[in-house]
Amino acid sequence: MAWLLLTIAGVLEVVWAAAMKQSEGFTRLAPSLVTLVAMVASFGLLATAMRSLPLGTAYMIWTGIGALGAFLVGVLMLGEQANALRIAAALLILGGLVLMKLATPS
């Protein structure tokens, strides 16, 4: 259950990051509210997952999902650059997440 909560927390991190971008520095109400609600939910689920997962694992997976998700949202939805070096960097993060999951019991 902790892994599922952690995954949802990571997805919510992507949601709040994308909404923050759309809020234009918190000058637009709707995206600003989405940012704040998604942040609170993401942190809450992360905290719950950390009850049974090691700190380093939980935090790395959470930030990694957020980083990869934000990269994908940027490229696929916002037209950001996707050159070979950026894709390689994203793949390295993904590899680190897989290794961390494999190295963590439970």
C-alpha positions, 0 to 999 in steps of 0.5 A, spaced: 500 500 500 505 504 501 508 504 494 501 505 491 500 511 495 507 514 494 506 513 486 500 517 487 504 522 491 509 522 485 503 523 480 500 529 484 507 532 484 507 532 477 500 535 477 502 541 482 508 543 478 504 543 471 499 547 475 504 552 478 507 553 471 500 555 468 498 559 474 503 564 472 507 566 478 500 565 482 497 570 478 491 566 476 486 563 481 484 556 478 491 553 477 494 556 483 488 553 487 490 546 483 497 547 485 496 548 493 491 542 493 495 538 489 501 540 494 498 538 500 495 532 498 502 530 495 505 531 501 500 528 505 501 521 501 508 522 501 508 522 509 503 516 509 508 512 505 514 514 509 511 510 515 513 504 512 518 506 507 525 508 508 526 516 508 531 515 502 527 511 498 521 514 499 523 521 497 527 519 491 522 515 488 517 521 489 522 526 486 524 522 481 516 521 479 515 528 479 522 530 475 520 525 470 513 527 469 514 534 469 519 533 463 514 529 460 509 534 461 513 540 458 515 536 452 508 533 450 504 539 452 508 545 453 512 544 447 519 544 451 525 541 447 527 534 447 534 533 445 538 527 446 541 529 452 535 531 456 532 524 454 538 521 456 538 525 463 531 523 464 533 515 462 538 516 467 533 518 473 528 512 471 534 507 471 535 510 478 528 509 480 528 502 478 534 500 481 532 504 488 525 500 488 529 493 486 534 495 492 528 496 497 525 491 501 517 491 502 
